[in-house]
Each structure stands twice: as structure tokens, then as C-alpha cells.
Amino acid sequence: NQNGGGTPVTQLLASDGVDGDYFGSAVAVDNTGSNVIIGARNAAVTGFAQAGAAYSFFRGTPSTWGQTSKLTASDASATSYFGISVSMDSAGDRAVIGALNTPVNLLVEVGEAYIFTNDPVSYAWTQEKILNYPNNDAYVYFGASVGISGDATLITVGAYNTNNVPDIHADIYIFS
């Protein structure tokens, strides 16, 4: 409610969640409040510890929610932390999910961001594209933060170590 109190309507849980997954480390909600994506940056995926995952939920009635998909990176690897950041457009049709530790071209801790599209009938999410850091550097943590405009025409991806000097030089990259 507007006064900051309120009573929870329901509790959302990952269908395969375990302690230490960090389910809820990032959350995105569409404009209608019917679609939610929740990051679990430490979830194990296909045998990779801390590869990370994100879970989508759809609200059928005000108090009835169901998990519709488990989103994972097509190039999942250990300690990628997929799901560290999530964002969704207003309609709930597209989402961006960050994985700040993904190795790229044999370089470590580069990171990537993944674009997913939502099927409006089945509510299943499909990976559409991977966004990559534009330079050939390690330890940049591309995907530490992500954003998508309401109409899904602009995507932003943050990297917080783009000069190999932690916490001193960070950049935001805009994709259209």
C-alpha cells in the first residue's frame, strides 16, 4: 500500500531452488504487474556451479502465480552469475539478463548480457541474442547492471571495471 505497510499476496519460489542460489538477487516486473523475472545468480546449471539462472512467473489472478520458465544462458559456465541483473520491458515481451563473470574468447570475468523474448501464448522465454563487451579485455564485469526501455527499443548494459581499475572507471553501453 502507499503507506509502506501491506501484506504479501503470495510468495514466489523457484521450482528447483536450493539454499545458496541467491533467488531474488535481482527482480523485474512488467507494467501490468503480471510478469515477473527473478534472478538466482548462484544457481547450478547443467553441472556448472554458480552459472546462474532466472525464473519467470505469470500472475493468472491477483493471488495466483505460476512459474512459466527457467531461463539460462546458452553458453553457461561455472561462476558466470547469470541473473545478477535483470530488466523487462513494459509489456513483458522482452527481457535482458546480465552475467558479469562470463568468460569470452579465453578472457576471464568479461561478462555478457542476454536478450530473451516471451511467447505471449505459452509465456515461455527464448534466448534471442547475446550482447558482448566491445573490447578485448578481461575483468570488466559487463552485465553487472542491465536496463531496457519500456518499448524495448533501447538496452543498457553496465560494466564497472572497464579500465582494469575496479570502482574507478565504469561505463554504460547502449544498444538499439
C-alpha positions as CSV (number, residue, x, y, z in Angstrom):
1,N,0.0,0.0,0.0
2,Q,1.0,3.6,-0.2
3,N,1.9,3.9,3.4
4,G,4.7,1.3,3.2
5,G,2.9,-1.4,5.2
6,G,0.9,-4.0,3.3
7,T,0.5,-7.7,3.5
8,P,2.2,-10.1,1.0
9,V,-0.2,-11.6,-1.5
10,T,1.9,-14.6,-2.2
11,Q,5.5,-16.0,-2.0
12,L,7.3,-16.9,-5.2
13,L,9.8,-19.8,-5.1
14,A,12.0,-21.4,-7.8
15,S,10.7,-24.9,-8.7
16,D,14.2,-26.3,-8.3
17,G,15.7,-23.7,-5.9
18,V,18.2,-24.6,-3.2
19,D,19.8,-22.7,-0.4
20,G,22.6,-20.5,-1.7
21,D,21.1,-19.9,-5.2
22,Y,20.5,-16.2,-4.3
23,F,17.0,-16.4,-5.7
24,G,15.7,-12.9,-5.6
25,S,19.1,-11.2,-6.1
26,A,17.5,-9.3,-9.0
27,V,13.8,-8.7,-9.9
28,A,12.0,-7.2,-12.8
29,V,8.2,-6.6,-13.2
30,D,6.3,-5.7,-16.4
31,N,4.0,-2.6,-16.5
32,T,0.8,-4.7,-15.8
33,G,2.3,-6.5,-12.8
34,S,1.5,-9.8,-14.3
35,N,5.0,-10.9,-15.4
36,V,8.0,-11.2,-13.1
37,I,11.5,-12.3,-13.7
38,I,13.7,-13.2,-10.7
39,G,17.4,-13.8,-10.9
40,A,19.2,-16.6,-9.0
41,R,22.8,-15.7,-9.7
42,N,24.3,-18.7,-7.9
43,A,22.0,-21.4,-9.3
44,A,23.8,-24.5,-10.6
45,V,23.0,-25.1,-14.3
46,T,23.9,-28.3,-16.3
47,G,26.6,-29.2,-13.8
48,F,28.1,-25.7,-13.6
49,A,28.3,-24.3,-10.1
50,Q,27.1,-20.7,-9.8
51,A,26.3,-20.5,-13.6
52,G,23.1,-18.7,-12.6
53,A,19.5,-18.7,-13.8
54,A,16.4,-16.6,-13.9
55,Y,12.9,-17.6,-13.4
56,S,9.7,-16.2,-14.9
57,F,6.4,-16.1,-13.2
58,F,3.0,-15.1,-14.6
59,R,0.0,-14.0,-12.5
60,G,-3.3,-15.5,-13.5
61,T,-5.4,-13.9,-10.8
62,P,-4.4,-11.4,-8.1
63,S,-3.2,-14.1,-5.8
64,T,-2.3,-17.0,-8.2
65,W,1.2,-17.1,-9.7
66,G,2.9,-19.8,-11.6
67,Q,6.4,-20.3,-12.8
68,T,6.5,-20.3,-16.6
69,S,10.2,-20.7,-17.4
70,K,13.6,-21.2,-16.1
71,L,16.0,-19.0,-18.2
72,T,19.6,-20.0,-18.6
73,A,22.5,-18.8,-20.8
74,S,23.1,-20.9,-23.9
75,D,26.8,-20.7,-23.1
76,A,26.5,-21.3,-19.4
77,S,29.7,-21.8,-17.5
78,A,30.8,-22.0,-13.8
79,T,30.7,-18.8,-11.8
80,S,29.1,-16.7,-14.7
81,Y,26.5,-15.4,-12.3
82,F,23.7,-15.2,-14.9
83,G,20.8,-13.4,-13.3
84,I,23.0,-10.9,-11.3
85,S,20.9,-8.3,-13.1
86,V,17.5,-8.4,-14.8
87,S,15.2,-6.0,-16.6
88,M,12.0,-6.3,-18.6
89,D,10.1,-4.0,-21.0
90,S,6.7,-2.6,-20.1
91,A,4.7,-5.2,-22.0
92,G,6.7,-8.2,-20.6
93,D,7.7,-9.2,-24.1
94,R,11.5,-8.8,-23.8
95,A,14.0,-9.1,-21.0
96,V,17.7,-8.5,-20.6
97,I,19.7,-10.6,-18.1
98,G,23.3,-9.9,-17.1
99,A,26.1,-12.4,-16.3
100,L,29.0,-10.4,-15.2
101,N,31.6,-13.1,-14.9
102,T,31.2,-15.0,-18.2
103,P,34.5,-15.8,-19.9
104,V,34.7,-14.6,-23.5
105,N,37.4,-15.5,-26.0
106,L,39.5,-17.2,-23.3
107,L,39.4,-14.0,-21.3
108,V,38.1,-14.3,-17.7
109,E,35.4,-12.3,-16.0
110,V,34.4,-10.3,-19.1
111,G,30.6,-10.8,-18.8
112,E,27.7,-10.8,-21.2
113,A,24.1,-9.7,-21.4
114,Y,21.4,-11.9,-22.9
115,I,18.2,-10.8,-24.6
116,F,15.1,-13.0,-24.2
117,T,11.7,-12.8,-25.9
118,N,8.5,-14.0,-24.3
119,D,5.8,-16.0,-26.2
120,P,2.5,-14.3,-25.4
121,V,0.6,-17.6,-25.5
122,S,2.8,-20.1,-23.7
123,Y,4.7,-17.5,-21.6
124,A,7.9,-19.4,-22.4
125,W,11.0,-17.3,-22.8
126,T,13.6,-17.9,-25.6
127,Q,17.1,-16.5,-25.8
128,E,17.3,-14.1,-28.8
129,K,20.7,-12.7,-28.7
130,I,23.9,-12.2,-26.6
131,L,25.3,-8.8,-26.2
132,N,29.1,-8.6,-25.7
133,Y,31.6,-6.2,-24.3
134,P,33.0,-4.3,-27.4
135,N,36.7,-4.5,-26.4
136,N,39.1,-7.4,-25.8
137,D,39.7,-7.0,-22.1
138,A,39.3,-9.3,-19.0
139,Y,37.8,-8.4,-15.6
140,V,35.3,-5.8,-16.9
141,Y,32.2,-7.3,-15.4
142,F,30.0,-6.4,-18.4
143,G,26.4,-7.2,-17.4
144,A,26.7,-6.1,-13.8
145,S,23.7,-3.9,-14.4
146,V,21.1,-4.0,-17.3
147,G,18.1,-2.0,-18.4
148,I,15.6,-2.0,-21.2
149,S,13.3,0.8,-22.2
150,G,9.5,0.5,-21.8
151,D,9.1,0.0,-25.6
152,A,12.2,-2.3,-25.8
153,T,14.0,-0.1,-28.3
154,L,17.0,0.6,-26.1
155,I,19.0,-1.7,-23.9
156,T,21.7,-0.6,-21.5
157,V,24.5,-2.7,-20.0
158,G,26.8,-1.6,-17.3
159,A,30.4,-2.6,-16.8
160,Y,32.3,-1.4,-13.7
161,N,35.9,-2.2,-14.4
162,T,36.5,-1.0,-18.0
163,N,39.9,0.4,-17.4
164,N,41.1,-2.6,-15.2
165,V,40.9,-0.3,-12.2
166,P,38.0,-1.5,-10.0
167,D,35.4,1.0,-8.9
168,I,37.2,3.9,-10.7
169,H,36.1,3.6,-14.3
170,A,32.7,2.3,-15.2
171,D,30.8,2.5,-18.4
172,I,27.2,2.1,-19.6
173,Y,26.8,0.7,-23.2
174,I,23.6,1.5,-25.1
175,F,22.2,-0.9,-27.7
176,S,19.3,-0.3,-30.1
